[in-house]
Amino acid sequence: MPETMSIPDFQSLMRPLLELHQDQQEHLNRDLVEALAEQFSISDEERRQMLPSGRAKMFDNRVGWAKTYIANAGLIEAVDAR
């Protein structure tokens, strides 16, 4: 099983995610994931790593949780993409 130490936890992603939102523009989740992956030097192999459930990519999931907590704190507005 691949090592997960270099994939940051969602808490470590929160501040950089907030910094990406400083421009007050709307950001697509995929663009946020790409920007954070680049900032944290996440490799393609790490980007493909799945959660143990196999239902989501680990890094994408952690970015999602960071965004959820920041939105729940009222620091950003999360727009429903339906």
N, C-alpha and C positions, 0 to 999 in steps of 0.2 A: 504494500500500500504506500502511496507517495507521502512524503513528509509534508506536514501542514504548517510548520513553524513560521514560514515566511508569509503566509496569508494572514493579514491583520484581523484581529477581532473587530466586531462592529463598533466597540467603544473607540478604538483607535482611528476609525474612519469618520467619526462624527465631526471633529474640528475641520479636517480637510474638506468634508462635504459642505459644511457651513461656508467655508471660504469660497468654494465654487459658486455658491448662491449669492455672494456679495454684489454681483452685477445686477441683481433684482430682475433677471430675465427668467423665463420658463426654461427648464432643462429636461430633456428626455432622459429616462432612466438609463437607456443604453449609452448615452453620451456621458452621463455621470460615471457609470461603471468603467467606460474606456478611459476617462480622465484620471480616475483614481487608480486604475490598474497601471497606468503609465507612471503616475506619481510614486507609487509604491513598488515599481519595478516587478510587477507580477508577470511571471512567464506564461507563455501560451499553455504549457502543461498544467501549471497551477490554475489558470483560468478554466481549464476543462475539468478540473477535479470536482466530483459530485459530492453532495452530502451523503451520509451513510444510507439514507432512505432511497437515494438515487433519483429523487424528484426534482432537484434543483442544483445548479452549480454553486459551490461553496462561496466563492468570492461575491458573486451576484447576490446571493442570499444575505450575506453580511452587509453589503451596501444597502440592500433593501431594509434590513433591520435598523441600520443607522439612520436612514431617511425616516422611517416610521417613528422612531423615538424623537428625532428633531422636530418632526411635524406635530407630534402629540404634545411637545413642549411649547408649541406655538411659534417656533423660530423660523419655520418655512411653511409655505402653503403647499400641501400635496394635492395635486389635481387628479381626479379620477379619470383614468384613460379609457373608459368605456365608450 
